[in-house]
C-alpha cells in the first residue's frame, strides 16, 4: 500500500478539482510562505507523486528553487483534512502533467493564460489527519471573538488594509497557518477561527497543533468567493489562544497576485 493509499479518503480529496489545498514552502532564510494550490493532483503513472500547475506562484517558485521541502494541507468541504510532507522534484514544461493542468476545469476558461509549467512533488509522509465539526467551528470562532475583547495585539505590526481584515473576520472561510518544523519541513495546520485583533494582529483559538511561541508564521485565508490573502509575522502563544502580529501582508489573486499590500 502506498503512502497516499494508507489514509482513507485522501486520494479522493486530492482528486477533487475544487478541494481546498494549500502548499507551504520556506525561503533560504527559513521564512514560511503558504498559498492555496488547488491544482495539486495525484499522478496516475507514479506512486505517491503529486503535480500542480505553475500559475501566479511567484514566491512559491522562488522558495522551491531554494529549498525543496514542502508542507501540504488538504481540507474538504466537509472539513476532513490531511497534512502531508513532500519534496519538490522538478518543473516540466511539456508532457502529460502540463496537458492535464491546462485542460482542467480550474484553468481551461481562465481569463489570463495557461500554466507556465507543472511542478512535481514526491510525498514523503502523511503527518496526520483531522475532522472538524461545524459546531466546533462556531464554538471556536465565538470563543476567539470573546478572547479578543480582553487581548491586545503585539507591538510593531503593520496596519492591515480594511479589505484584509474584513476577509479574516469571516467565519465561513478556510484559514491555515504554516511555520518551520524542527526537521526543516514547513508545518501546516488549520486555523478556522483566525480573526482580526485590532488593526495589526490576528488571534485564533489554539488547536491540537499550533506554532511554538515566538515562531515566524505565515497565515492564509481562502474564501468561497476565491479571495485569498497571506500575512506573515510573529506568533505569541497564550493559554488557549495564539496571536499573530502581522509584519507583512500580500494579495493572493488578481489584479495584484503576490503583491504586497501592507
TORTORMI-489492 format. One record per atom (N, C-alpha, C): residue in three letters; z, x, y. Coordinates in steps of 0.1 Angstrom, whole numbers, plus 2048, in hexadecimal, padded with zeros to 3 digits. Layout:
N
ALAZXY/...
This chain:
262
UNK8008087F4/UNK800800800/UNK80080980C/UNK7F8805816/UNK7F780D822/UNK80280A82C/UNK803812836/UNK80E810840/UNK80D802847/UNK8007FF84B/UNK7FE7F2851/UNK8007E6848/UNK7FD7E883B/UNK7FE7DD832/UNK80D7DB82E/UNK8157E5830/UNK8237E482C/UNK82C7DA835/UNK8267D6840/UNK82D7CD849/UNK8267C0849/UNK82C7B5843/UNK8257A8842/UNK8227A3850/UNK81679E852/UNK81279885E/UNK80C7A2869/UNK80E7AF867/UNK80A7B8871/UNK7FB7B9872/UNK7F47BB866/UNK7E57BC867/UNK7DF7AF86D/UNK7E47A486A/UNK7DF797870/UNK7E179887F/UNK7EC79C883/UNK7EF79D892/UNK7E57A7898/UNK7E37B2892/UNK7DA7BC898/UNK7CC7B7899/UNK7C87AF88F/UNK7BA7A988F/UNK7B979E89A/UNK7C479989F/UNK7C378F8A9/UNK7BC7948B6/UNK7B178E8BA/UNK7A97938C5/UNK7B17928D2/UNK7BA7898D4/UNK7C17878E0/UNK7D07898DE/UNK7D478F8D2/UNK7E27928D0/UNK7E779D8DA/UNK7F279B8E2/UNK7F67A58EB/UNK7FA7B28E3/UNK7F47BD8E7/UNK7F77CA8E1/UNK7F87D48ED/UNK8027DD8EC/UNK8047E78F6/UNK8047F58F0/UNK7FF7FE8F8/UNK7FE80C8F4/UNK8068158FE/UNK81081C8F9/UNK818825901/UNK8148348FF/UNK81183B909/UNK80E849909/UNK817851912/UNK81685E912/UNK81E86691B/UNK816871921/UNK81987592D/UNK812880933/UNK81888D92E/UNK811898932/UNK8168A692E/UNK8248A8932/UNK8288A293D/UNK8368A3942/UNK84089A93B/UNK83B891933/UNK84388792B/UNK84587A932/UNK83E87793D/UNK83F86A943/UNK83885F93B/UNK83F855938/UNK83984A92F/UNK82F842938/UNK82683C930/UNK81C832936/UNK81A82892B/UNK81A81B92F/UNK818810925/UNK80F80692C/UNK804802924/UNK7FA7F9929/UNK7F77EF91E/UNK7F27E3922/UNK7EC7DA918/UNK7E07E0912/UNK7DE7E0905/UNK7D27E58FE/UNK7CF7DB8F3/UNK7CA7CF8F8/UNK7C87C48EE/UNK7BD7C78E5/UNK7B47D18E8/UNK7A87D48E0/UNK7AC7DC8D3/UNK7B97E08D2/UNK7BD7E78C6/UNK7B97DF8B9/UNK7B27E58B0/UNK7AD7DE8A4/UNK7AF7E7898/UNK7B27E188C/UNK7B37EA880/UNK7A47ED87B/UNK7A37FA877/UNK7967FE872/UNK7947F9864/UNK7887F5860/UNK7857F0853/UNK7827FB849/UNK77D80784E/UNK778811846/UNK78281D844/UNK78E81C84A/UNK798826849/UNK7A6820849/UNK7AE824840/UNK7BC81E83F/UNK7C482384A/UNK7CE81A84F/UNK7D781E859/UNK7D1824865/UNK7C681E869/UNK7BE823875/UNK7BC81887E/UNK7BE81A88B/UNK7BB810895/UNK7B181689F/UNK7A980D8A5/UNK7A08118AF/UNK7A08088BB/UNK79D80C8C7/UNK79E8048D3/UNK7938088DD/UNK7907FF8E6/UNK7868028F0/UNK78B8098FC/UNK784813901/UNK78881A90E/UNK782812919/UNK78A80991F/UNK786800929/UNK7917FF934/UNK78F80693F/UNK79980694A/UNK7A680C946/UNK7A581893F/UNK7B181F93A/UNK7B382D93F/UNK7B282E94C/UNK7B283C952/UNK7BE84494E/UNK7CA83F950/UNK7D684794E/UNK7D884993F/UNK7D583F937/UNK7D7840928/UNK7CD84B923/UNK7C184B928/UNK7B8856924/UNK7BD864927/UNK7C2865934/UNK7C7872938/UNK7D387692F/UNK7DC86D92C/UNK7E7870924/UNK7E3874916/UNK7DA86D910/UNK7D6870902/UNK7CF87D901/UNK7C988190C/UNK7C388F90B/UNK7CD89A90C/UNK7D9896911/UNK7E48A0912/UNK7EE89F907/UNK7F0893901/UNK7FA8928F7/UNK7F58868EE/UNK7F38898E1/UNK7ED87E8D8/UNK7F78748D3/UNK8048768D6/UNK80E86D8D1/UNK80D85F8D8/UNK80E8548D0/UNK80C8478D5/UNK81683D8CF/UNK81B8348D7/UNK8238298D3/UNK81C81C8D4/UNK81C8148CA/UNK8158078CB/UNK81E7FC8C9/UNK81D7F18D1/UNK8257E58CF/UNK81C7D98CE/UNK81E7D18C3/UNK8167C68C1/UNK81F7BA8C1/UNK81B7AF8C8/UNK8247A38C9/UNK81B7978C9/UNK81E78E8C0/UNK8157828BE/UNK81A7778C8/UNK81276C8CA/UNK8167618D2/UNK82375A8CD/UNK82575C8C0/UNK8327578BA/UNK83D7608BB/UNK83B76B8C2/UNK8467758C6/UNK84B77D8B9/UNK84277E8B0/UNK8447888A5/UNK83E7958A9/UNK8457A08A7/UNK83F7AD8AC/UNK8427B98A3/UNK83B7C38A5/UNK83C7D089E/UNK83A7DC8A7/UNK8417E68A4/UNK8417F38AC/UNK83C7FE8A3/UNK8318058A7/UNK82B80F89F/UNK82B81C8A6/UNK82A82789F/UNK8278348A4/UNK81983889F/UNK81183F8A7/UNK8048428A3/UNK80084F8AA/UNK7F58568A5/UNK7F08628AB/UNK7E185F8AF/UNK7DE8638BB/UNK7D08628BF/UNK7C886D8B8/UNK7BC8698B4/UNK7B48728AC/UNK7A88778B4/UNK7A086D8BA/UNK7948718C1/UNK78E8658C9/UNK7848698D1/UNK77C85F8D8/UNK76E85F8D0/UNK7688538CE/UNK75B8528C9/UNK75284A8D3/UNK7478508D6/UNK73E84A8E0/UNK7348408DA/UNK7318428CD/UNK7288398C6/UNK72D8368B8/UNK72882C8B2/UNK72C8298A4/UNK73181B8A3/UNK736818897/UNK73B80B894/UNK74780689C/UNK75080F89F/UNK75B80B8A7/UNK7578078B5/UNK74E80F8BB/UNK74A80C8C9/UNK7427FE8C9/UNK73A7FD8BF/UNK7327F08BE/UNK73B7E48BC/UNK7467E68B4/UNK74F7DB8B1/UNK7577D78BE/UNK75A7E18C6/UNK7627DE8D2/UNK7587D78DC/UNK74C7DC8DE/UNK7437D68E7/UNK73F7C88E4/UNK7407C48D7/UNK73C7B78D3/UNK7487AE8D1/UNK7547B38D4/UNK7607AA8D3/UNK7607A08DE/UNK7687958DB/UNK76978A8E5/UNK76F78F8F2/UNK77879A8F1/UNK77E79F8FD/UNK7757A5907/UNK76A7AC902/UNK7627B390A/UNK7537AE90C/UNK7507A5903/UNK7417A1902/UNK73D79B90F/UNK746794916/UNK74178D922/UNK74979192E/UNK74E79E92E/UNK7567A293A/UNK74C7A5945/UNK7527A4951/UNK7497A595D/UNK7477B3962/UNK74B7BD95A/UNK74A7CB95F/UNK7407D2956/UNK7447D794A/UNK73B7DF942/UNK7417E0934/UNK73A7E692B/UNK7407E891E/UNK7497F491E/UNK74E7F8912/UNK758803912/UNK750810913/UNK75781A917/UNK751828918/UNK75182E90A/UNK75C82C903/UNK75C8328F5/UNK76882A8EE/UNK76A82E8E1/UNK7748288D9/UNK77E8338D6/UNK78B8308D7/UNK7968398D3/UNK79B8368C5/UNK79E8408BE/UNK7A383F8B0/UNK7B18438AF/UNK7B983A8A9/UNK7C783D8A7/UNK7CA83D898/UNK7D2847893/UNK7D7847886/UNK7E6843885/UNK7E883887E/UNK7F683387E/UNK7FF83C876/UNK80A84087C/UNK814849876/UNK81F84186F/UNK823836875/UNK82E82F86F/UNK830821877/UNK836818870/UNK83A80B876/UNK84980D878/UNK84D80E885/UNK85B812888/UNK865806886/UNK85F7FA888/UNK8687EE887/UNK8607E188A/UNK8677D6888/UNK8617C988B/UNK86C7C1892/UNK8677B6898/UNK8717AD89F/UNK86B79F89F/UNK8747968A1/UNK8707888A3/UNK87A7828AD/UNK87477C8B8/UNK87C7778C3/UNK87A7688C4/UNK8847608C4/UNK8837528C5/UNK88174E8D4/UNK87B7428D6/UNK87973D8E3/UNK88773B8EA/UNK8917378E2/UNK89E7358E7/UNK8A47428EC/UNK8A274D8E4/UNK8A775A8E8/UNK8A075E8F5/UNK89375C8F6/UNK88C75F903/UNK89375890F/UNK89574B90D/UNK89B744919/UNK8A974991B/UNK8B174B911/UNK8BF74F913/UNK8C075D91A/UNK8B8766915/UNK8B877491B/UNK8B3774929/UNK8AA76B92C/UNK8A476A93A/UNK8AF765943/UNK8B675A93F/UNK8C1754947/UNK8CC75E949/UNK8D076593E/UNK8DB76F93F/UNK8D777A948/UNK8CA77E948/UNK8C6789951/UNK8C678595F/UNK8C2779962/UNK8C2774970/UNK8D0772975/UNK8DA76E96C/UNK8E876D970/UNK8ED77B973/UNK8EA78596A/UNK8EF79296C/UNK8EA798979/UNK8DD79497D/UNK8D879A989/UNK8DF796996/UNK8E778B995/UNK8EE7879A1/UNK8FA7909A4/UNK8FF79799A/UNK90A7A099C/UNK9067AE99B/UNK8F97B199A/UNK8F57BF999/UNK8EE7C49A5/UNK8EC7D19A6/UNK8E47D69B1/UNK8DA7E09AC/UNK8CF7E19B2/UNK8C47EA9AD/UNK8C87F99B0/UNK8C18029AA/UNK8C48109AC/UNK8BE8149BA/UNK8C48209BE/UNK8BF8259CB/UNK8B282D9C9/UNK8AA82E9D3/UNK89E8369D3/UNK8928309CD/UNK8928239CA/UNK88681C9C5/UNK87C8199D0/UNK8708179CC/UNK8668129D5/UNK8678039D6/UNK8627FD9E1/UNK8627EF9E2/UNK8567E99DB/UNK8587E09D1/UNK84E7DA9C9/UNK8467D09D1/UNK8397CF9D1/UNK8327C59D8/UNK8367B79D2/UNK8367AD9DB/UNK83A79F9D7/UNK83279B9CA/UNK82579E9C9/UNK81D79A9BE/UNK82379F9B1/UNK8287AC9B1/UNK82D7B29A5/UNK83A7AB9A1/UNK8437A99AB/UNK8507A29A9/UNK84E7949A4/UNK84478E9A9/UNK8417809A5/UNK83D77F996/UNK835789991/UNK831788983/UNK83D78C97A/UNK84579697E/UNK85079A976/UNK85B78F975/UNK85B78697F/UNK86477B97F/UNK861770975/UNK85577196F/UNK851766965/UNK859768958/UNK85D75C953/UNK86475D946/UNK85975D93B/UNK84E75693D/UNK843755933/UNK839760935/UNK83C76C930/UNK833777931/UNK838782927/UNK82F78B924/UNK83379691B/UNK8367A2923/UNK8427A7921/UNK8477B3928/UNK84C7BD91E/UNK8497CA920/UNK84D7D4917/UNK8527E091F/UNK85A7E8918/UNK85F7F591D/UNK859800915/UNK85880C91A/UNK854818913/UNK85B824919/UNK85F82D910/UNK866839914/UNK864844909/UNK86785090C/UNK86685B903/UNK87085B8F8/UNK86C85C8EC/UNK87685D8E1/UNK87A86B8DE/UNK88486D8D5/UNK88987A8D2/UNK87F8838CB/UNK87587D8C4/UNK86B8848BD/UNK85F8868C6/UNK85F8828D2/UNK8548848DB/UNK84A8788DB/UNK84B86F8D2/UNK8428638D2/UNK8488598DB/UNK83F8528E3/UNK8448478EB/UNK84A83C8E3/UNK8568368E8/UNK85C82B8E1/UNK85981F8E9/UNK8568148E3/UNK8538078EA/UNK85D7FC8E5/UNK8607F38EE/UNK8697E88EA/UNK8667DC8F3/UNK8677D08EE/UNK8657C48F6/UNK8717C3900/UNK86D7BE90C/UNK8787BB916/UNK8747AF91E/UNK8747A3916/UNK86E79791C/UNK877792928/UNK883796929/UNK88C791934/UNK88B799940/UNK8837A4940/UNK8827AD94C/UNK87E7A5958/UNK8867A6963/UNK88579E96F/UNK8887A797B/UNK8847A2987/UNK8877AA993/UNK8967AA996/UNK89A7B599B/UNK8A77B79A1/UNK8A67BD9AF/UNK8A77B49B9/UNK8A47B99C6/UNK8957BC9C7/UNK8927C59D1/UNK8847C89D3/UNK87E7D49CD/UNK8877DC9C6/UNK8827E99C1/UNK8887EC9B3/UNK88D7E29AC/UNK8927E499F/UNK88F7D8996/UNK8907DA989/UNK88F7D097F/UNK89B7D0976/UNK89F7C5970/UNK8AB7C4967/UNK8A77BC95B/UNK8AD7C094F/UNK8AA7BA943/UNK8B67B993A/UNK8B77AE932/UNK8C17AD928/UNK8BE7B791D/UNK8C67C0919/UNK8C37CA90F/UNK8C17C4901/UNK8B77C98FB/UNK8B47C58ED/UNK8BA7CF8E3/UNK8B77CD8D6/UNK8BC7D78CC/UNK8B77E58CE/UNK8AB7E78D4/UNK8A67F48D7/UNK8A37F48E6/UNK8AA7FE8ED/UNK8A87FF8FC/UNK8A880E900/UNK8A381190B/UNK8A381F90F/UNK8B1825911/UNK8B283290F/UNK8BF839912/UNK8C1839921/UNK8CE83A925/UNK8D183A933/UNK8CB84793A/UNK8C5845945/UNK8BE85094D/UNK8B0853949/UNK8AB84B93F/UNK89D84E93A/UNK89384A945/UNK888851945/UNK87C84D94D/UNK875843944/UNK87383794A/UNK86E82B943/UNK86182694A/UNK858821942/UNK84D819946/UNK84E80B941/UNK84B80194A/UNK84C7F3946/UNK83E7EC949/UNK83A7E3941/UNK82D7DC944/UNK82F7CD941/UNK8287C6949/UNK8287B7947/UNK81A7B3945/UNK8187AA93C/UNK80B7A3939/UNK80D795939/UNK80778D943/UNK80977F944/UNK7FE77893C/UNK7FF76B93A/UNK7F5763932/UNK7E976193B/UNK7E9765948/UNK7DE764950/UNK7D7772951/UNK7DB77B947/UNK7D6789946/UNK7D8791952/UNK7E378F959/UNK7E7797964/UNK7F17A195F/UNK7F07AE963/UNK7F87B995E/UNK7FC7C2969/UNK8097C6969/UNK80E7D1971/UNK8167DA969/UNK8167E796D/UNK81F7F1967/UNK8287F7972/UNK8357F996E/UNK83E800977/UNK84480B970/UNK849816977/UNK84F821971/UNK85B825979/UNK86682A973/UNK87282E97A/UNK87D832971/UNK889832976/UNK89583696F/UNK89D82A969/UNK8A182C95D/UNK8A9821956/UNK8B7824957/UNK8BF81A95A/UNK8CE81B95A/UNK8D3810951/UNK8DC814948/UNK8E180B93E/UNK8EF806941/UNK8F07F9941/UNK8FE7F3942/UNK9027ED935/UNK90D7E6935/UNK9137E1928/UNK9097D8921/UNK9037CE928/UNK8FA7C5921/UNK8EC7C5927/UNK8EA7CC933/UNK8DD7CC939/UNK8D87DA93C/UNK8CC7DB940/UNK8C77E8945/UNK8BF7E6952/UNK8BF7EF95B/UNK8B87EE967/UNK8AE7F9968/UNK8A27F696E/UNK8987FF970/UNK89580197F/UNK89980C985/UNK89680F993/UNK888814993/UNK87F80C99A/UNK87180E999/UNK86D8199A4/UNK86682399F/UNK86182E9A7/UNK85282E9A9/UNK84B8269A0/UNK83C8259A1/UNK83881799C/UNK82E8129A1/UNK82880599C/UNK81980699C/UNK813800992/UNK804800990/UNK7FF7F398D/UNK7F37F0992/UNK7EC7E498D/UNK7E57E7980/UNK7E47DC977/UNK7DF7DE96A/UNK7D17D9968/UNK7CB7D3972/UNK7BE7CE971/UNK7B67CD97E/UNK7AA7C897D/UNK7A17C7989/UNK7A97BF994/UNK7A67C29A1/UNK79C7CC9A6/UNK7A07DA9A7/UNK7AD7DD9A2/UNK7B27EB9A4/UNK7B87EF997/UNK7B17F098C/UNK7B77F497F/UNK7BD80197F/UNK7CA80297C/UNK7D180F97C/UNK7D481498A/UNK7D180D994/UNK7D48129A2/UNK7E38109A6/UNK7E88199AD/UNK7F68189B1/UNK7F880E9BC/UNK8028059BB/UNK8047FB9C5/UNK8127FD9CC/UNK81A8069C7/UNK8278099CD/UNK82C8179C8/
